[in-house]
Amino acid sequence: KKDGVALNFGVDSDVTVTHDPDDGLIFKSAATGDDNPFLLTLQTGETDIAANDVLGAINFQAPDEGTGTDAITTAGSIRVISEGDFAADNNASKMSFMLGSSGAASEVLSVSSGGNLTVSGNLVVSGTTTTVSSTTIEVNDPLLFLAQNNTSSDAVDIGFFGTYDTSGSQDLFAGLFRDANDGKFRLFKDSQ
């Protein structure tokens, strides 16, 4: 027994697994050419995949936690789950991200085979720009909350606008906004 032991796999030792003392294992592809990443493949031996079968999972757990009960159940899991019966022309699956809060982990986010992202909680975006390329946006809330950071002063105009082009060569803008200078609402159009 000793720290830092490395296992080599392959005739030319092209894959190594190295002990990282007190932390875990390091997996590495020794190939130096372009496009030679380390590849980890999880496979199931099932011969008849049906809807909702788990094909593979990575679970996160603290089984030695002294408080027991909820604390030692699976706290998180990343799974690939079949969306239907597999066939010669179908292997549709979703990737499921599961987290626990009190008890076993449950799905909080998933990505379907069609690319649909489902979030079960709130979506918090911390960047400065959010770009939505959807052609239809549906919102259940009857009110949109704008200018969230304007609560300690009346420093910014509040409103919305759209773009259009009547000539084919100049983008124009039209919209509605509340002017921070006098508190009045104004409509505008044909602005450049």
Secondary structure as the mmCIF struct_conf table of DSSP 4:
data_model
#
loop_
_struct_conf.conf_type_id
_struct_conf.id
_struct_conf.beg_label_comp_id
_struct_conf.beg_label_asym_id
_struct_conf.beg_label_seq_id
_struct_conf.end_label_comp_id
_struct_conf.end_label_asym_id
_struct_conf.end_label_seq_id
TURN_TY1_P TURN_TY1_P1 ASP A 3 GLY A 4
STRN STRN1 ALA A 6 PHE A 9
TURN_TY1_P TURN_TY1_P2 GLY A 10 SER A 13
STRN STRN2 VAL A 15 ASP A 20
TURN_TY1_P TURN_TY1_P3 PRO A 21 ASP A 23
STRN STRN3 GLY A 24 SER A 29
BEND BEND1 GLY A 33 GLY A 33
TURN_TY1_P TURN_TY1_P4 ASP A 34 ASP A 35
BEND BEND2 THR A 47 ASP A 48
TURN_TY1_P TURN_TY1_P5 ALA A 51 ASN A 52
STRN STRN4 VAL A 54 GLN A 61
TURN_TY1_P TURN_TY1_P6 PRO A 63 ASP A 64
TURN_TY1_P TURN_TY1_P7 GLY A 66 THR A 67
HELX_RH_3T_P HELX_RH_3T_P1 THR A 69 ILE A 72
BEND BEND3 THR A 73 THR A 73
STRN STRN5 THR A 74 SER A 82
BEND BEND4 GLU A 83 GLY A 84
STRN STRN6 ALA A 87 ALA A 87
TURN_TY1_P TURN_TY1_P8 ALA A 88 ASP A 89
STRN STRN7 ASN A 90 ASN A 90
STRN STRN8 SER A 93 LEU A 99
BEND BEND5 SER A 101 ALA A 104
STRN STRN9 SER A 106 VAL A 111
TURN_TY1_P TURN_TY1_P9 SER A 113 GLY A 114
STRN STRN10 LEU A 117 VAL A 119
BEND BEND6 SER A 120 GLY A 121
BEND BEND7 GLY A 127 THR A 128
BEND BEND8 THR A 135 THR A 135
BEND BEND9 ASN A 140 PRO A 142
HELX_RH_3T_P HELX_RH_3T_P2 GLN A 148 ASN A 150
TURN_TY1_P TURN_TY1_P10 THR A 151 SER A 152
BEND BEND10 VAL A 156 VAL A 156
STRN STRN11 ILE A 158 TYR A 164
BEND BEND11 THR A 166 SER A 169
STRN STRN12 LEU A 172 ARG A 178
TURN_TY1_P TURN_TY1_P11 ALA A 180 ASP A 182
STRN STRN13 PHE A 185 SER A 191
#
